[in-house]
Amino acid sequence: MSTEFSRRTMLAAGAALAGSAALTAGAGATAAAAAPSGTEEKQPRVKPTVVLVHGGYADSSCWNATIGQLQRKGYPTICGSNPLRGLPTDAPYIASLLDSIPGPVVLVAHSMGGTVITNAAAGKANVKALVYVAAFVPDVGETQGELIGKFPGSEVLPVSVPVPYTRADGTTGTDFYLGRDGQAAFAADISKAEFRILQATQRPFDADSFAFPTTAAAWRTIPSWGLVAGRDKAIPPACERWMYARANARKVVEVPTSSHVVMLSHPEAVAGLIDDAARAVC
């Protein structure tokens, strides 16, 4: 056999093998494309954005410990800065924040923030769950003033300090600040050092906040969850249980030893309930 013949034979065999490999690869690609969708690897679940709304005597930093827990679980988080000027201001402000968020939202509130989200979330299709953390859950026509007096046990107003301020229209309003002697009524289960920081950085709320009636009840159309702070002396635990039951909360958890600021003293319990809500609806 000549050298030239041998070389031509090897080239032909190589070309045949290459063509066979290409056909095999093409067939494999075609088979993969034709594979039933059920055999494809599932896409990871897209987690909702958790929006947290603070109440009176606090600012967004009160959620810091809970945010750390949520972010470790992979949740995008935003703290809505509640103006605390009363429902006509607070609810539209938080509603505009909700409108800016693409994708599903789990909306969480503490204390007076519960009244705000109850109004702000009405008609918001992206809000999939409401989580009330030691919070007000009013119905249409109710005020926070009515609810806080519905059951005995609230001790927070006597330790509140009224401070006059001038509104934009020139009239005089009254802000309530939590006094230096307010720890037992508001935050009994955090350290004195932590309370001093909370008290120094607090945002006061307009006294009229207790007088504005609720105009919408988002919990009637959006599923809700609730957390009861067992030693709450701001909103009585009995009131929290009653409001959550009325709202047909899907799950209610109790932290028996917690003061009103459960998101500071028991952030794991708060984050756990938020995670439960998110998994149930998204």
Backbone hydrogen bonds, N-H to C=O, Kabsch-Sander energy under -0.5 kcal/mol:
donor,donor_aa,acceptor,acceptor_aa,energy
6,S,2,S,-2.2
7,R,3,T,-2.1
8,R,4,E,-2.3
9,T,5,F,-2.4
10,M,6,S,-2.1
11,L,7,R,-2.1
12,A,8,R,-2.1
13,A,9,T,-2.3
14,G,10,M,-2.4
15,A,11,L,-2.4
16,A,12,A,-2.2
17,L,13,A,-2.4
18,A,14,G,-2.6
19,G,15,A,-2.5
20,S,16,A,-2.3
21,A,17,L,-2.5
22,A,18,A,-2.4
23,L,19,G,-2.3
24,T,20,S,-2.5
25,A,21,A,-2.8
26,G,22,A,-2.6
27,A,23,L,-2.5
28,G,24,T,-2.4
29,A,25,A,-2.6
30,T,26,G,-2.4
31,A,27,A,-2.6
32,A,28,G,-2.4
33,A,29,A,-2.5
34,A,30,T,-1.8
35,A,31,A,-0.6
35,A,32,A,-0.9
39,T,36,P,-1.9
40,E,37,S,-1.3
47,K,45,R,-0.6
49,T,104,P,-2.4
50,V,76,P,-3.0
51,V,49,T,-0.7
51,V,106,V,-2.3
52,L,50,V,-0.5
52,L,78,I,-2.6
53,V,108,V,-2.2
54,H,80,G,-0.8
57,Y,203,R,-1.4
58,A,55,G,-0.7
58,A,203,R,-0.7
62,C,59,D,-2.0
63,W,60,S,-1.9
64,N,61,S,-1.9
67,I,63,W,-3.0
68,G,64,N,-2.1
69,Q,65,A,-1.4
70,L,66,T,-2.4
71,Q,67,I,-3.1
72,R,68,G,-1.7
73,K,69,Q,-0.9
73,K,70,L,-0.5
74,G,71,Q,-1.2
75,Y,70,L,-2.2
78,I,50,V,-2.4
80,G,52,L,-2.7
80,G,78,I,-0.7
82,N,80,G,-1.2
89,T,86,G,-1.7
90,D,86,G,-3.1
91,A,87,L,-1.7
93,Y,89,T,-1.5
94,I,90,D,-2.3
95,A,91,A,-2.5
96,S,92,P,-2.1
97,L,93,Y,-1.4
98,L,94,I,-2.1
99,D,95,A,-1.9
100,S,96,S,-0.8
100,S,97,L,-0.8
101,I,98,L,-1.4
105,V,126,N,-2.8
106,V,49,T,-2.4
107,L,105,V,-0.6
107,L,129,A,-2.6
108,V,51,V,-3.3
108,V,106,V,-0.5
109,A,131,V,-2.4
110,H,53,V,-2.0
111,S,133,V,-1.2
111,S,134,A,-0.8
113,G,110,H,-2.5
114,G,111,S,-1.9
115,T,112,M,-0.7
116,V,112,M,-1.3
117,I,113,G,-2.6
118,T,114,G,-1.9
119,N,115,T,-1.2
120,A,116,V,-3.1
121,A,117,I,-2.3
122,A,119,N,-0.8
124,K,121,A,-2.3
125,A,123,G,-0.9
127,V,124,K,-1.3
128,K,105,V,-2.8
128,K,126,N,-0.8
129,A,105,V,-1.0
130,L,223,P,-2.2
131,V,107,L,-2.8
132,Y,130,L,-0.5
132,Y,225,W,-2.8
133,V,109,A,-3.1
133,V,131,V,-0.6
134,A,132,Y,-0.7
134,A,227,L,-2.3
136,F,111,S,-2.1
141,G,214,T,-3.0
142,E,139,D,-2.1
145,G,210,F,-1.9
147,L,143,T,-1.9
148,I,144,Q,-2.7
149,G,145,G,-0.8
150,K,147,L,-1.4
155,E,233,K,-3.7
156,V,233,K,-0.6
159,V,156,V,-1.0
160,S,157,L,-1.8
161,V,177,Y,-3.8
163,V,175,D,-2.8
165,Y,173,G,-2.3
167,R,165,Y,-0.6
167,R,171,T,-3.2
170,G,167,R,-1.8
173,G,165,Y,-3.0
173,G,171,T,-0.5
175,D,163,V,-3.0
176,F,205,F,-2.6
177,Y,161,V,-2.3
177,Y,175,D,-0.5
179,G,159,V,-2.8
179,G,177,Y,-0.5
182,G,179,G,-1.8
186,F,182,G,-1.7
187,A,183,Q,-2.5
190,I,187,A,-1.3
195,F,191,S,-2.4
196,R,192,K,-2.4
197,I,193,A,-1.6
198,L,194,E,-2.5
199,Q,195,F,-3.2
200,A,196,R,-1.8
201,T,197,I,-2.0
202,Q,198,L,-0.8
205,F,176,F,-1.4
206,D,84,L,-2.3
207,A,174,T,-3.1
209,S,206,D,-2.4
210,F,207,A,-1.6
211,A,208,D,-2.1
212,F,208,D,-1.1
214,T,142,E,-2.5
218,A,118,T,-2.4
220,R,217,A,-2.0
221,T,218,A,-1.7
222,I,218,A,-2.0
225,W,130,L,-2.3
226,G,251,K,-2.4
227,L,132,Y,-2.4
228,V,253,V,-2.8
229,A,227,L,-0.5
230,G,228,V,-0.8
230,G,255,V,-2.4
231,R,258,S,-2.8
232,D,229,A,-1.7
239,C,236,P,-0.9
240,E,236,P,-1.9
241,R,237,P,-2.7
242,W,238,A,-2.1
243,M,239,C,-2.7
244,Y,240,E,-2.5
245,A,241,R,-2.4
246,R,242,W,-2.2
247,A,243,M,-1.8
248,N,245,A,-1.5
249,A,244,Y,-2.2
250,R,224,S,-3.0
251,K,224,S,-0.6
253,V,226,G,-2.2
255,V,228,V,-2.6
258,S,255,V,-1.9
261,V,186,F,-0.8
262,V,260,H,-1.5
264,L,261,V,-1.6
265,S,261,V,-1.9
266,H,262,V,-2.8
269,A,266,H,-0.5
270,V,266,H,-1.6
271,A,267,P,-2.9
272,G,268,E,-2.3
273,L,269,A,-1.8
274,I,270,V,-2.1
275,D,271,A,-2.5
276,D,272,G,-2.1
277,A,273,L,-2.3
278,A,274,I,-2.6
279,R,275,D,-2.5
280,A,276,D,-1.6
281,V,277,A,-1.3
282,C,278,A,-2.0
